Amino acid sequence: MTEQDRIGVEVAYALPHKQAIVVLHVARGTTAEEAVRQSDIAAKFDAIDLETARLGVFGKAVPPGQVLREGDRVEIYRPLIADPKEARKARAARARERRARAKVD
């Protein structure tokens, strides 16, 4: 395989206090999922479940079969801790409580 048949990509995963970026040179036509598996990044993080993990490229969700381009950074997303809709409702309720207490004081 010649140099022209390969592209440079990165695979990234982050926890609050630990991050990793693996630089790879892969064959043209490599998919996001294939790059993640080739990076062996799952060996560094017990939390990564390659069967269920969602993937993205530069912050945009992509299917595992997304063909990569030169310079792409594949990101492995962690599952959400809370439902965003429920979290917004809880923040709004707390804000209402603070406003109500401020009016009483």
C-alpha positions as CSV (number, residue, x, y, z in Angstrom):
1,M,0.0,0.0,0.0
2,T,1.5,3.3,-1.0
3,E,1.5,6.5,1.0
4,Q,-1.2,7.9,-1.3
5,D,-3.5,5.0,-0.3
6,R,-3.4,6.1,3.3
7,I,-4.9,9.0,5.3
8,G,-4.2,10.4,8.7
9,V,-7.0,10.4,11.2
10,E,-7.4,10.7,15.0
11,V,-9.5,8.8,17.5
12,A,-10.5,10.6,20.7
13,Y,-12.2,9.7,23.9
14,A,-12.5,11.8,27.0
15,L,-13.5,11.5,30.6
16,P,-13.7,14.4,33.0
17,H,-10.1,13.8,34.2
18,K,-8.5,11.7,31.5
19,Q,-8.4,12.0,27.8
20,A,-6.7,10.2,24.9
21,I,-6.1,10.9,21.3
22,V,-4.7,8.2,19.1
23,V,-3.2,9.2,15.8
24,L,-3.5,6.6,13.0
25,H,-2.6,6.2,9.3
26,V,-5.3,4.1,7.8
27,A,-6.3,2.9,4.3
28,R,-8.6,5.2,2.3
29,G,-12.1,4.0,2.7
30,T,-11.7,3.1,6.4
31,T,-14.9,3.7,8.4
32,A,-15.2,5.4,11.8
33,E,-15.9,2.1,13.5
34,E,-12.9,0.5,11.8
35,A,-10.6,3.4,12.9
36,V,-11.8,3.1,16.5
37,R,-11.1,-0.7,16.5
38,Q,-7.7,-0.1,14.9
39,S,-6.8,2.5,17.5
40,D,-7.2,0.0,20.4
41,I,-8.4,2.9,22.5
42,A,-10.9,0.7,24.3
43,A,-8.1,-1.1,26.0
44,K,-7.2,2.2,27.8
45,F,-10.8,2.9,29.0
46,D,-13.0,0.2,30.6
47,A,-16.0,2.4,30.1
48,I,-16.0,2.1,26.3
49,D,-18.5,-0.4,24.9
50,L,-17.7,-0.5,21.2
51,E,-21.0,-2.3,20.5
52,T,-23.2,0.6,21.8
53,A,-20.9,3.7,21.7
54,R,-22.0,6.6,19.5
55,L,-19.4,8.1,17.2
56,G,-18.9,11.5,15.8
57,V,-16.5,13.5,13.6
58,F,-15.6,17.0,14.9
59,G,-18.7,17.2,17.2
60,K,-21.2,15.9,14.6
61,A,-22.7,12.4,15.1
62,V,-22.0,10.0,12.3
63,P,-22.9,6.3,11.7
64,P,-20.3,3.7,12.4
65,G,-20.0,3.1,8.7
66,Q,-19.1,6.7,7.9
67,V,-16.1,6.7,5.6
68,L,-13.3,8.9,6.9
69,R,-11.4,11.6,5.2
70,E,-7.9,12.9,5.7
71,G,-7.6,14.8,9.0
72,D,-10.9,13.6,10.5
73,R,-11.1,13.1,14.3
74,V,-13.4,10.3,15.3
75,E,-14.9,11.0,18.7
76,I,-16.3,8.3,21.0
77,Y,-19.3,9.7,22.9
78,R,-20.1,8.6,26.4
79,P,-23.8,7.9,27.3
80,L,-25.8,10.8,28.7
81,I,-26.0,10.9,32.5
82,A,-29.3,12.7,32.5
83,D,-32.1,13.2,30.0
84,P,-31.6,16.8,28.6
85,K,-35.3,17.5,28.7
86,E,-35.6,16.4,32.3
87,A,-32.5,18.4,33.3
88,R,-34.0,21.6,31.8
89,K,-37.2,21.0,33.7
90,A,-35.3,20.6,37.0
91,R,-33.2,23.7,36.4
92,A,-36.4,25.7,35.6
93,A,-38.1,24.5,38.8
94,R,-35.0,25.5,40.9
95,A,-35.0,28.9,39.2
96,R,-38.7,29.4,40.0
97,E,-38.0,28.5,43.7
98,R,-35.1,31.0,43.9
99,R,-37.3,33.7,42.4
100,A,-40.1,32.9,44.8
101,R,-37.8,33.0,47.8
102,A,-36.3,36.3,46.6
103,K,-39.7,37.9,46.5
104,V,-40.5,36.8,50.1
105,D,-37.2,38.2,51.5
